Structures are given as C-alpha cells and as structure tokens.
Amino acid sequence: MDSFKNICNYFFSKSRTHYFFTTIFTLTLIVFFFLFSAFSDGGPASPPAISSTSLPSRRHSPSDELTPLPPPAFLSGARLASQSYTACSSTTVTIPAEKTAEEKFDSCDIFDGSWVIDEGSKPVYEPGSCPFVDDSFDCFKNGRPDSDYLKLKWKPHACKIPRFDGVKMLKLLKGKRMVFVGDSLNRNMWESLVCAMRESLSDKTKVFEVSGLRQFRSQGFYSFIFKDFNCSIDFVKSPFLVQESKFLDKAGTRRETLRLDMMEGSYNKYYDADVIVFNTGHWWTHQKTFQGKYYFQEGDHVYNKLAVADAYKKALKTWAQWVDENIDSSKTSVFFRGYSASHFKGGQWNSGGSCDGETKPITNETQLSPYPWMMRALESVLMKMKTPVFYLNITKMTDYRKDGHPSIFRRSSSNIKNGVFQDCSHWCLPGVPDSWNELLYAILVQSQNQKLSSHVH
C-alpha cells in the first residue's frame, strides 16, 4: 500500500506539462492499435490497376473514337475486392483469368510496335522468285547487294500476330474477290499479296494473269485468278479515287482538272467485291496537285486556287459518300490503307532526292516525321461514315523503314546512270508491304474467328 502511495505521489508531484504529454502519448498508442487491426483484417481495397495505354481499334465506325472493333475497357494485374469486411474476415483477392490470344488481339493496336530482327524466319517468298513483281520493285533482281532489310519483322507491343499463311488466306478468300483500289503504293501491296499467296501453292501454274500481260504501269485494271480456290486478287488504278478530267480549253490548250465531287469511273469494276482495300495519298504531293492552281473542280466551277488539304478532304468526302450509298457492308469488307512514308533526302523524286546507301531502319522514335496532315483529314472523314471501315494505319510503321526502298535499284544495276531518279516512295519486294499484308491477314483471320464464335454462342 505504501508503495502504491509512493507511485501516486510520484506522478501527481510532476508538473501539469509532464502529465499532459503522458496522456497524449497513451492516446496515440491506442489509436494506432485500432488502425493497425482494421487494415490487417481487410480494410478498403486498393483501386484496380488501369492500363494507361491507349489501344486503338482496327475497325472504325462512326460511334468509335477514331483510331483504327472498338476496344473494351480492361483491367490489368491483380484486383483487390472492394467489399467491406468485419474484423474476422480475410482479404479476398480476385485475379483476372489470363487473356486468350484472341482477347489480346481485340484490345491491341497492331500498328503500334517496332521492327525486330528475326534471323530464324524467311521472307514469305524468296527474293527473285515471284514472276509477278514489277521490275522496279525487284531490288534483288536489280542487284541490291545487302539483305538485312529482309530480316526485319513487325512486332506489335501489346500482342502477337499470326505469321502469314498463304493456304489459310486462300481458304478465307475461297469463291471471293479482293480488289486493291488506289495508286502505285497499293499496286506495291497487291503484288506482295499475290506473290505471298502464290508461294503457298505446290502447283504454281494454278495461278494465272487474266489478260496474260504485265503492263502494270499503264493498265487501269489487272487481275490474278487462283484457280483451285476460285478467287481473284485484282488491282484497279485510281490514284486520286476521284475523277481526273482532260480537255481542250477555248484556246485549244490541253488542260486537266480534278473533279473533287465525282468518283473515278472505274468503280463499276469493284463495287460488288468481297474485300476492297482503298488508298490515295502520294499523287496529292505532286507539284501540280500541291500548288492547286486552276486544277481542282466542283461542278462547273474550277478553283483559281484551293489548298491541297481542303481539296483532299473534299475528295475523301466524295469517296465516303459513294461508299455509304453503294457498298453493302453485310457482303463487302472495306479497308483503307493509310499513308506510306517516303524518305527522300536533298530533294523530291524529280529534284535530286535520294535514299541510296540506307541499310538500317530508324530506331529512335524522335527521328520520325510528324504525323501527316493527310491522315488527320482521312480520320476526320472516317469518323462520320455509316459504313464500317478497317483503317490500316501503317504510317508510323513505314516511317521507321528508310532502308526498305528501291532507291537506285529501281532498275538493273547495269543500267544505273548518274542522275537517275531514285525511288524512295515505293518498297522493295519482298519487303515492307509483306508486313502490311500480314496485318491484313491477321484482321481477316480474327474477323472469321469472331463470326464462327458468334454462330456457336
């Protein structure tokens, strides 16, 4: 008892200040104890981890954000359950199931990636092996000595794409017709696809040219038939998609105008095809088009001057209106391939521009060109269309590939002369367009898988 009195006397003999701080310290310990117990027994959940990556879809319809099937919102990583818990409950953790390859593809921008060296894979057709490659694209035949540009494979950052399978592509297109409509860059892509599909055939005589001629530059229409699969892969030359007109003015001078309000007349050759791949771009950079003086026409009115960006958008609106009014989207799949980058240095194609000696791609993204104004115009038009359009946005992936052009090897090395125009717009075949067709193939395979899945469910 005396000892207890002594303890009491000890505490009460202290100053009020000491007593105050002792009380505060005790309360702090009590609060800390209860907080620790609450969180250890299952307190508030952490918010789900949201991927910060923007995932553009590949199929564009008017209700989508423009960016080339709309991506579902998705969660990544482990997600903590958000329910409240009693003191005796345990923490519940929900881990999303691993995404299937199909689900990953659906939420993946396949045009966001990089070029990687793939020593183990070969081109989808051997250099010099395809008789359908235009001479100006056949860099191997024309004596290009390096081959590293053939070892690069496009790899999306967020998913894997299937390697091109020519037999499977032919089965997808059995009894169907695919048409490429546009300029010589679409011819580049068309030849690549025909060669890749031909390579898969054991009997290569079963693919033949409809006309039996190979005048790719001058012909407005060209077609290959794959006999055993009853399918055709066609090319229709229409560099502007709208109609270029030629006439004599009152003084008898030959004049040309571009009818921005009228589709180019070849549309009756492809409007009912099963797959159509459109493009237009490079002819809009030529001097006559870019200057825009007394060249662009709507109705009877010829503009004294019209900015090429305005003219390009008017032409695309004419194309979009024609597609919406004439294409049956339940039968026909429509693609639009974006602008393919050029790599002229020191001038343009007709003013000393060059790219010879380039054997490696650009690897630093900061060295890429600004996003082309043409693609922004295209995207603004696609946003307002009723018809779903698959947007092949290959602009960035091509901008890396300064090494992939024919340059001086657009003709045989024995015929190369000083001052010859270099080709830094088109692509060697085999080469970069093979990757465009691999992405086209991946989209068609995925679309087929989705149709089969919808029938099952």
C-alpha positions as CSV (number, residue, x, y, z in Angstrom):
1,M,0.0,0.0,0.0
2,D,2.8,2.3,0.8
3,S,4.5,1.6,-2.5
4,F,1.2,2.4,-4.4
5,K,1.0,5.7,-2.5
6,N,4.6,6.4,-3.4
7,I,3.8,5.8,-7.1
8,C,0.8,8.1,-6.9
9,N,2.8,10.8,-5.2
10,Y,5.4,10.4,-7.9
11,F,3.0,11.1,-10.8
12,F,1.0,13.8,-9.1
13,S,4.1,15.5,-7.9
14,K,5.1,16.1,-11.6
15,S,4.2,19.2,-13.4
16,R,1.0,19.5,-15.3
17,T,3.0,19.7,-18.5
18,H,4.5,16.3,-18.0
19,Y,1.1,14.8,-17.2
20,F,-0.4,16.3,-20.4
21,F,2.3,14.8,-22.7
22,T,1.9,11.4,-21.0
23,T,-1.8,11.4,-21.7
24,I,-1.3,12.3,-25.4
25,F,1.3,9.5,-25.9
26,T,-1.1,6.9,-24.4
27,L,-4.0,8.0,-26.6
28,T,-1.7,7.8,-29.7
29,L,-0.8,4.2,-28.9
30,I,-4.5,3.3,-28.6
31,V,-5.4,4.9,-31.9
32,F,-2.5,3.3,-33.7
33,F,-3.5,-0.2,-32.3
34,F,-7.1,0.1,-33.7
35,L,-6.0,1.3,-37.1
36,F,-3.5,-1.5,-37.5
37,S,-6.2,-4.1,-36.5
38,A,-8.7,-2.6,-39.1
39,F,-6.3,-2.8,-42.0
40,S,-4.9,-6.2,-41.2
41,D,-8.4,-7.6,-41.0
42,G,-9.4,-6.4,-44.5
43,G,-9.9,-2.7,-44.9
44,P,-10.6,-0.6,-48.0
45,A,-9.4,-2.2,-51.2
46,S,-6.8,-0.8,-53.5
47,P,-8.2,0.6,-56.7
48,P,-7.9,-1.6,-59.7
49,A,-4.8,-1.0,-61.8
50,I,-5.9,0.5,-65.1
51,S,-3.7,0.2,-68.2
52,S,-2.6,3.7,-69.2
53,T,-2.1,2.6,-72.8
54,S,-4.5,3.9,-75.4
55,L,-5.5,0.9,-77.6
56,P,-6.8,2.0,-80.9
57,S,-9.2,-0.4,-82.6
58,R,-8.8,-1.7,-86.1
59,R,-12.3,-1.3,-87.3
60,H,-13.8,2.2,-87.4
61,S,-17.4,3.1,-87.3
62,P,-19.0,6.5,-86.6
63,S,-19.6,5.8,-82.9
64,D,-16.0,5.0,-82.2
65,E,-13.2,7.3,-81.2
66,L,-11.2,7.5,-84.4
67,T,-8.2,5.2,-84.1
68,P,-8.0,2.1,-86.3
69,L,-13.5,-3.3,-83.5
70,P,-13.7,-0.7,-80.5
71,P,-11.5,-1.8,-77.6
72,P,-13.2,-2.9,-74.4
73,A,-12.2,-1.3,-71.1
74,F,-10.0,-3.7,-69.3
75,L,-8.2,-4.2,-66.1
76,S,-4.6,-5.4,-65.7
77,G,-2.9,-7.0,-62.8
78,A,-4.5,-8.3,-59.5
79,R,-7.6,-6.6,-58.4
80,L,-8.5,-6.4,-54.7
81,A,-12.1,-7.0,-53.9
82,S,-13.9,-3.8,-52.8
83,Q,-16.4,-5.1,-50.3
84,S,-16.3,-4.0,-46.6
85,Y,-15.2,-6.6,-44.2
86,T,-15.9,-7.4,-40.5
87,A,-13.0,-7.7,-38.1
88,C,-12.8,-11.5,-38.5
89,S,-13.0,-11.6,-42.4
90,S,-10.0,-12.3,-44.5
91,T,-8.8,-10.4,-47.5
92,T,-10.2,-11.6,-50.8
93,V,-8.1,-11.2,-54.0
94,T,-9.6,-11.7,-57.5
95,I,-7.1,-12.4,-60.2
96,P,-8.4,-12.0,-63.8
97,A,-8.1,-15.0,-65.9
98,E,-5.2,-15.0,-68.4
99,K,-6.4,-13.4,-71.7
100,T,-6.7,-15.6,-74.7
101,A,-4.7,-14.7,-77.8
102,E,-8.0,-13.6,-79.4
103,E,-8.9,-11.3,-76.5
104,K,-5.4,-9.8,-76.5
105,F,-5.7,-9.2,-80.2
106,D,-9.1,-7.5,-79.8
107,S,-7.7,-4.9,-77.4
108,C,-4.4,-4.4,-79.2
109,D,-3.3,-1.7,-81.6
110,I,-1.4,-3.9,-84.1
111,F,0.0,-0.8,-85.7
112,D,1.9,0.3,-82.5
113,G,5.1,-1.7,-82.4
114,S,8.6,-1.9,-83.6
115,W,10.7,-3.7,-86.2
116,V,12.7,-6.6,-84.8
117,I,15.4,-8.7,-86.4
118,D,14.1,-12.3,-86.9
119,E,17.1,-14.3,-88.1
120,G,15.0,-17.6,-87.9
121,S,12.3,-16.6,-90.4
122,K,12.5,-16.2,-94.1
123,P,10.5,-13.9,-96.3
124,V,7.1,-15.2,-97.3
125,Y,8.5,-15.6,-100.8
126,E,12.2,-15.8,-101.8
127,P,13.8,-12.8,-103.4
128,G,13.7,-13.0,-107.1
129,S,11.3,-16.0,-107.0
130,C,8.0,-14.3,-108.0
131,P,7.4,-13.5,-111.7
132,F,4.6,-11.1,-110.8
133,V,6.9,-8.5,-109.1
134,D,7.2,-5.3,-111.2
135,D,10.8,-4.8,-112.3
136,S,11.0,-1.5,-110.5
137,F,10.2,-3.3,-107.2
138,D,12.5,-6.3,-107.7
139,C,15.6,-5.0,-105.8
140,F,17.2,-8.4,-105.7
141,K,17.0,-8.9,-109.4
142,N,18.3,-5.3,-109.9
143,G,21.4,-6.0,-108.0
144,R,20.8,-4.7,-104.4
145,P,23.7,-6.3,-102.5
146,D,22.5,-6.1,-98.9
147,S,19.8,-8.3,-97.4
148,D,19.3,-7.2,-93.7
149,Y,16.2,-5.4,-94.7
150,L,14.6,-8.8,-95.4
151,K,15.2,-10.0,-91.8
152,L,13.0,-7.4,-90.1
153,K,9.6,-8.4,-88.8
154,W,6.9,-6.1,-87.5
155,K,6.1,-6.8,-83.8
156,P,3.2,-5.1,-82.1
157,H,4.0,-4.1,-78.5
158,A,0.8,-5.5,-76.9
159,C,0.1,-8.7,-78.6
160,K,1.3,-11.3,-81.1
161,I,0.1,-11.6,-84.7
162,P,-0.1,-14.8,-86.6
163,R,2.5,-15.4,-89.3
164,F,1.1,-15.1,-92.8
165,D,-0.3,-18.5,-94.0
166,G,-0.9,-18.4,-97.7
167,V,-3.1,-21.5,-97.8
168,K,-5.2,-20.3,-95.0
169,M,-5.6,-16.9,-96.7
170,L,-6.7,-18.7,-99.9
171,K,-9.3,-20.7,-97.9
172,L,-10.6,-17.4,-96.3
173,L,-11.0,-16.0,-99.8
174,K,-12.3,-19.1,-101.5
175,G,-15.0,-18.1,-104.0
176,K,-14.4,-14.4,-103.3
177,R,-12.9,-11.4,-104.9
178,M,-10.4,-9.0,-103.3
179,V,-9.6,-5.7,-105.0
180,F,-7.0,-3.1,-104.3
181,V,-8.0,0.4,-105.5
182,G,-5.6,3.3,-105.5
183,D,-2.2,4.4,-106.5
184,S,1.1,2.6,-107.2
185,L,1.7,2.0,-103.5
186,N,-1.5,-0.1,-103.5
187,R,-0.1,-1.9,-106.5
188,N,3.0,-2.5,-104.4
189,M,0.8,-4.1,-101.7
190,W,-1.2,-6.0,-104.3
191,E,1.9,-7.6,-105.9
192,S,3.2,-8.5,-102.5
193,L,0.0,-10.4,-101.6
194,V,-0.3,-12.2,-104.9
195,C,3.3,-13.4,-104.6
196,A,2.8,-14.5,-100.9
197,M,-0.3,-16.5,-101.8
198,R,1.4,-18.0,-104.9
199,E,4.3,-19.2,-102.8
200,S,2.0,-21.4,-100.8
201,L,0.8,-23.3,-103.8
202,S,2.5,-26.6,-104.7
203,D,1.4,-26.2,-108.3
204,K,2.1,-22.6,-109.2
205,T,0.6,-22.9,-112.6
206,K,-2.8,-22.8,-110.9
207,V,-2.5,-19.0,-110.6
208,F,-2.6,-17.0,-113.8
209,E,-3.0,-13.5,-115.1
210,V,-6.4,-12.8,-116.6
211,S,-5.1,-10.8,-119.5
212,G,-1.8,-12.5,-119.9
213,L,0.0,-9.2,-120.0
214,R,2.2,-7.5,-117.4
215,Q,1.9,-3.8,-118.1
216,F,1.3,-2.8,-114.6
217,R,2.1,0.9,-115.0
218,S,-0.3,1.6,-117.8
219,Q,-3.2,-0.7,-117.2
220,G,-6.2,0.6,-115.2
221,F,-7.3,-2.9,-114.2
222,Y,-5.4,-6.1,-113.5
223,S,-6.4,-9.5,-112.1
224,F,-4.9,-12.8,-110.9
225,I,-7.0,-15.9,-110.6
226,F,-6.2,-18.7,-108.1
227,K,-8.0,-21.5,-110.0
228,D,-8.3,-24.2,-107.3
229,F,-9.9,-21.7,-104.9
230,N,-12.0,-19.8,-107.4
231,C,-10.8,-16.5,-106.0
232,S,-9.3,-13.4,-107.7
233,I,-6.9,-10.7,-106.4
234,D,-7.3,-7.5,-108.5
235,F,-5.8,-4.1,-108.8
236,V,-7.7,-1.0,-110.1
237,K,-5.6,2.1,-110.8
238,S,-7.3,5.1,-109.3
239,P,-4.6,7.3,-107.7
240,F,-7.0,10.1,-106.5
241,L,-10.1,7.9,-106.1
242,V,-11.9,10.9,-107.7
243,Q,-12.0,11.7,-111.4
244,E,-9.2,13.5,-113.2
245,S,-10.5,15.1,-116.5
246,K,-8.6,16.1,-119.6
247,F,-10.0,18.5,-122.1
248,L,-9.1,21.3,-124.6
249,D,-9.9,24.9,-123.5
250,K,-11.2,27.6,-125.8
251,A,-7.6,28.3,-126.9
252,G,-7.1,24.7,-127.8
253,T,-4.7,24.2,-124.9
254,R,-4.8,20.8,-123.3
255,R,-6.0,21.1,-119.7
256,E,-6.5,18.8,-116.7
257,T,-8.7,19.2,-113.7
258,L,-9.5,17.0,-110.7
259,R,-13.3,16.6,-110.1
260,L,-13.5,16.6,-106.4
261,D,-17.2,15.8,-106.5
262,M,-17.1,12.8,-108.8
263,M,-15.8,9.3,-108.2
264,E,-13.3,8.0,-110.7
265,G,-15.2,6.0,-113.4
266,S,-13.6,2.6,-112.6
267,Y,-15.9,2.0,-109.6
268,N,-18.2,-0.3,-111.6
269,K,-15.3,-2.8,-111.7
270,Y,-15.1,-3.3,-107.9
271,Y,-18.2,-2.0,-106.1
272,D,-19.5,-5.6,-105.5
273,A,-16.2,-7.2,-104.5
274,D,-16.0,-9.1,-101.2
275,V,-13.0,-7.2,-99.9
276,I,-11.8,-3.8,-101.1
277,V,-8.6,-2.1,-100.0
278,F,-8.6,1.6,-100.9
279,N,-5.8,4.2,-100.7
280,T,-4.9,7.6,-102.0
281,G,-2.0,9.8,-101.0
282,H,1.2,10.2,-102.9
283,W,-0.3,11.9,-106.0
284,W,-1.5,14.7,-103.7
285,T,2.1,15.6,-103.0
286,H,3.0,16.2,-106.7
287,Q,3.7,19.8,-107.7
288,K,0.5,20.3,-109.8
289,T,-1.7,19.0,-107.1
290,F,0.1,20.6,-104.2
291,Q,0.0,24.1,-105.8
292,G,-3.7,23.8,-106.5
293,K,-3.9,26.5,-109.2
294,Y,-6.8,26.1,-111.8
295,Y,-6.8,22.3,-111.2
296,F,-9.5,21.5,-108.6
297,Q,-13.0,21.5,-109.9
298,E,-16.5,21.0,-108.4
299,G,-19.4,21.0,-110.8
300,D,-18.7,23.6,-113.4
301,H,-16.5,25.6,-111.1
302,V,-12.7,25.4,-111.4
303,Y,-11.0,27.0,-108.4
304,N,-8.4,29.6,-109.2
305,K,-6.5,28.2,-106.2
306,L,-7.5,25.8,-103.5
307,A,-5.3,24.5,-100.7
308,V,-4.4,20.8,-101.3
309,A,-5.6,19.9,-97.7
310,D,-9.1,21.3,-98.5
311,A,-9.2,19.6,-101.8
312,Y,-8.0,16.2,-100.4
313,K,-10.7,16.3,-97.7
314,K,-13.4,17.2,-100.3
315,A,-12.3,14.2,-102.4
316,L,-12.4,11.9,-99.4
317,K,-15.9,13.1,-98.6
318,T,-16.9,12.2,-102.1
319,W,-15.4,8.7,-101.7
320,A,-17.0,8.3,-98.3
321,Q,-20.5,9.3,-99.6
322,W,-20.1,6.8,-102.5
323,V,-19.1,4.0,-100.2
324,D,-22.0,4.7,-97.8
325,E,-24.5,4.8,-100.7
326,N,-23.2,1.9,-102.8
327,I,-21.3,-0.6,-100.7
328,D,-23.3,-3.4,-99.0
329,S,-21.4,-3.8,-95.7
330,S,-23.1,-7.1,-95.0
331,K,-21.3,-8.5,-98.0
332,T,-18.2,-6.3,-98.6
333,S,-15.4,-5.6,-96.1
334,V,-13.9,-2.2,-96.7
335,F,-10.3,-1.3,-95.8
336,F,-8.5,2.0,-96.2
337,R,-4.7,1.8,-96.0
338,G,-3.0,4.9,-94.6
339,Y,-0.2,7.0,-96.0
340,S,3.1,5.2,-96.6
341,A,6.1,7.2,-95.6
342,S,8.8,8.4,-98.1
343,H,12.4,9.0,-97.3
344,F,13.9,11.4,-99.9
345,K,16.9,13.4,-98.8
346,G,18.1,16.5,-100.5
347,G,15.0,16.9,-102.7
348,Q,12.0,15.1,-104.1
349,W,11.7,12.3,-106.6
350,N,12.2,14.7,-109.5
351,S,14.6,17.1,-107.9
352,G,17.6,15.0,-106.8
353,G,16.1,13.4,-103.7
354,S,17.9,10.2,-102.7
355,C,17.9,7.3,-100.2
356,D,20.6,5.0,-101.6
357,G,23.0,3.6,-99.1
358,E,20.4,3.3,-96.4
359,T,20.7,-0.3,-95.0
360,K,19.3,0.1,-91.4
361,P,15.9,1.3,-90.2
362,I,15.3,4.3,-87.9
363,T,15.4,3.0,-84.3
364,N,14.9,6.3,-82.4
365,E,11.3,7.4,-82.5
366,T,12.2,11.0,-82.1
367,Q,13.7,10.9,-85.6
368,L,10.3,10.0,-87.2
369,S,8.5,12.6,-89.3
370,P,5.4,14.4,-87.9
371,Y,2.1,12.7,-88.4
372,P,0.9,13.5,-92.0
373,W,-1.8,16.0,-92.4
374,M,-3.5,13.6,-94.9
375,M,-4.1,11.1,-92.2
376,R,-5.7,13.6,-89.9
377,A,-8.0,14.6,-92.8
378,L,-8.8,10.9,-93.5
379,E,-9.6,10.2,-89.9
380,S,-12.0,13.1,-89.6
381,V,-13.9,11.8,-92.7
382,L,-13.9,8.2,-91.4
383,M,-15.5,9.3,-88.2
384,K,-18.6,10.4,-90.0
385,M,-19.2,7.4,-92.2
386,K,-22.1,4.9,-91.8
387,T,-20.1,2.1,-93.4
388,P,-17.6,0.3,-91.1
389,V,-14.1,0.7,-92.4
390,F,-11.0,-1.1,-91.3
391,Y,-8.3,1.5,-91.1
392,L,-4.8,0.1,-91.9
393,N,-2.8,2.9,-90.2
394,I,0.6,1.9,-91.5
395,T,2.1,5.4,-91.5
396,K,4.3,5.1,-88.4
397,M,5.5,1.6,-89.1
398,T,6.7,2.6,-92.6
399,D,8.4,5.8,-91.3
400,Y,11.0,3.6,-89.5
401,R,11.9,1.9,-92.7
402,K,14.2,4.3,-94.6
403,D,16.2,1.2,-95.6
404,G,13.3,-0.5,-97.5
405,H,13.0,1.5,-100.7
406,P,14.4,0.5,-104.1
407,S,16.4,3.8,-104.4
408,I,18.8,3.3,-107.3
409,F,17.8,-0.4,-107.6
410,R,14.5,0.6,-109.2
411,R,16.3,-0.6,-112.3
412,S,19.1,-3.1,-113.1
413,S,22.5,-2.1,-111.7
414,S,23.9,-2.5,-115.2
415,N,21.6,0.3,-116.3
416,I,22.2,2.7,-113.4
417,K,23.5,6.1,-114.5
418,N,24.4,9.2,-112.6
419,G,21.4,11.5,-112.1
420,V,18.8,8.8,-112.4
421,F,15.7,9.3,-110.4
422,Q,15.7,7.4,-107.2
423,D,12.6,5.7,-105.8
424,C,12.3,6.4,-102.1
425,S,8.5,6.1,-102.0
426,H,7.8,2.5,-103.1
427,W,9.2,-0.6,-101.5
428,C,11.4,-3.5,-102.5
429,L,9.6,-6.8,-102.8
430,P,10.0,-8.9,-100.8
431,G,9.9,-6.2,-98.2
432,V,7.8,-3.8,-96.1
433,P,4.4,-4.4,-97.9
434,D,4.6,-8.1,-96.9
435,S,4.1,-6.9,-93.3
436,W,1.1,-4.8,-94.3
437,N,-0.5,-8.0,-95.8
438,E,0.4,-9.9,-92.7
439,L,-1.6,-7.4,-90.7
440,L,-4.4,-7.6,-93.2
441,Y,-4.3,-11.4,-92.9
442,A,-4.4,-11.2,-89.1
443,I,-7.5,-8.9,-89.2
444,L,-9.3,-11.2,-91.7
445,V,-8.5,-14.3,-89.6
446,Q,-9.7,-12.6,-86.4
447,S,-12.9,-11.5,-88.2
448,Q,-13.6,-15.0,-89.3
449,N,-12.9,-16.4,-85.8
450,Q,-15.4,-13.9,-84.3
451,K,-18.1,-14.9,-86.9
452,L,-17.6,-18.6,-86.0
453,S,-17.7,-17.8,-82.3
454,S,-21.0,-15.9,-82.7
455,H,-22.6,-18.8,-84.5
456,V,-21.5,-21.2,-81.7
457,H,-23.0,-19.0,-79.0
